[in-house]
Amino acid sequence: MLPEELYPFLRKHKNKVFIYAWEYFTRRIHDELVRSVIEESPFFYVEINFGIIQKELHSDNDRSIFWEAFFDILSTQKRYSDLCGFLKNDEGVAFLFLNSVLNTKDSNPAWNRFCTEIEARTFFDMRKWNGIIYAEYPPKEFFVTDQQA
């Protein structure tokens, strides 16, 4: 279930920010997996559970500052091909940073730019939060050819 504190920001940015519901987001992830294998165009996945935000930002004021920056940055993203969606049971948010570089892990340029912009506005560095899930898709083994093996 979405935290109550999100509703004002969702309403404020409803015409600028599109966050997929979990059911549709999983379909988009599947579509991107297929596309990325066919086109050899990997993507980087980041998942942030709302519990992590609650644990890292203890006060209502800190979370309010964070959500304001978060939605402002989402609404002005420069990489329009990237996707954002809610996790199952609305337990958090996830991102797909498309056309990413393999083996970058948490040094992914798109993720770092997003985090840097949030940090510049809030002084909160999400890259240091424990529990955020990072993954590259498809795994690099999909791109191994017989000549490389």
C-alpha positions in Angstrom: 0.0 0.0 0.0 1.3 3.4 -0.9 2.3 5.6 2.0 -0.2 8.4 2.7 2.6 11.0 2.4 2.9 10.2 -1.4 -0.6 11.3 -2.3 0.0 15.1 -2.4 3.0 14.6 -4.7 1.2 12.2 -7.0 -1.6 14.7 -7.3 0.7 17.6 -7.9 2.6 15.8 -10.6 -0.2 13.7 -12.1 0.2 15.3 -15.6 4.0 15.1 -15.6 4.9 11.8 -14.0 3.8 8.4 -15.2 4.5 5.5 -12.8 3.3 2.1 -14.0 1.1 -0.1 -11.8 2.9 -3.3 -10.9 0.9 -5.5 -13.3 1.8 -3.2 -16.3 5.3 -2.6 -15.1 6.1 -6.3 -15.1 4.9 -6.5 -18.7 7.1 -3.7 -19.6 10.1 -5.4 -17.9 9.3 -8.5 -19.9 9.1 -6.5 -23.1 12.4 -4.8 -22.4 14.0 -8.2 -21.7 13.0 -9.5 -25.1 14.0 -6.3 -26.8 17.3 -6.1 -25.0 18.3 -9.6 -26.0 17.3 -9.1 -29.6 18.9 -5.7 -29.9 21.8 -6.4 -27.5 20.7 -3.4 -25.6 20.9 -4.1 -21.8 19.1 -2.2 -19.1 19.8 -1.5 -15.5 17.1 -2.2 -12.8 16.8 -0.4 -9.4 14.2 -1.3 -6.8 13.6 0.9 -3.7 11.2 -0.4 -1.0 9.3 2.2 0.9 10.5 0.6 4.1 14.1 1.6 3.1 13.0 5.2 2.7 11.2 5.1 6.1 14.4 3.6 7.7 16.8 6.1 6.1 14.6 9.2 6.5 13.2 9.2 10.0 11.2 12.5 10.1 8.1 13.4 8.1 9.8 16.6 7.0 12.8 14.7 5.6 10.5 12.4 3.6 8.5 15.3 2.4 11.7 17.0 1.1 12.8 13.7 -0.5 9.4 13.1 -2.2 9.2 16.7 -3.5 12.7 16.3 -5.1 12.0 12.8 -6.3 8.8 13.7 -8.2 10.3 17.0 -9.5 13.2 15.0 -11.0 11.0 12.3 -12.4 8.9 15.0 -14.1 11.9 16.6 -15.7 13.9 13.5 -16.6 16.0 14.0 -19.7 16.0 10.2 -20.6 12.4 9.8 -21.8 12.9 6.1 -22.6 13.5 5.2 -18.9 10.6 3.6 -17.0 9.3 3.8 -13.5 6.8 1.6 -11.8 5.4 0.6 -8.4 6.4 -2.7 -6.8 4.0 -5.5 -6.1 1.5 -4.5 -3.5 2.7 -0.9 -3.9 5.6 -1.6 -1.5 8.1 0.7 -3.3 9.2 2.0 -6.7 11.5 0.6 -9.4 13.3 2.0 -12.4 14.5 0.7 -15.7 17.4 2.7 -17.0 17.3 1.6 -20.7 20.3 1.2 -23.0 22.7 0.9 -20.1 26.3 -0.2 -20.1 26.9 -3.7 -18.7 29.0 -4.3 -15.6 28.4 -0.8 -14.2 26.4 -2.0 -11.2 25.8 1.0 -8.8 28.0 3.2 -11.0 25.3 3.3 -13.8 25.5 6.8 -15.3 21.7 7.3 -15.4 21.2 6.1 -11.8 24.1 8.2 -10.6 22.7 11.3 -12.4 19.2 10.6 -10.8 20.8 10.2 -7.3 23.1 13.2 -7.7 20.1 15.4 -8.6 18.2 14.2 -5.6 21.3 14.7 -3.4 21.8 18.2 -4.7 18.2 19.2 -3.6 18.0 17.2 -0.4 21.5 16.2 0.8 20.3 12.6 1.0 22.5 10.2 -0.9 20.4 7.2 -1.9 23.4 5.3 -3.2 24.5 4.8 0.4 21.1 3.3 1.5 21.2 -0.4 2.4 18.7 -2.6 0.8 18.3 -1.0 -2.6 18.3 -3.7 -5.3 20.5 -3.2 -8.4 20.5 -5.6 -11.4 21.6 -5.6 -15.0 19.4 -7.3 -17.6 19.9 -9.4 -19.5 22.9 -11.0 -17.8 26.1 -10.6 -19.8 26.0 -14.3 -20.5 23.2 -13.7 -23.0 25.7 -11.9 -25.2 28.5 -14.4 -25.1 29.2 -15.9 -28.6 31.0 -19.1 -29.4 34.1 -17.0 -30.3 34.1 -15.3 -26.9 33.6 -18.5 -24.9 
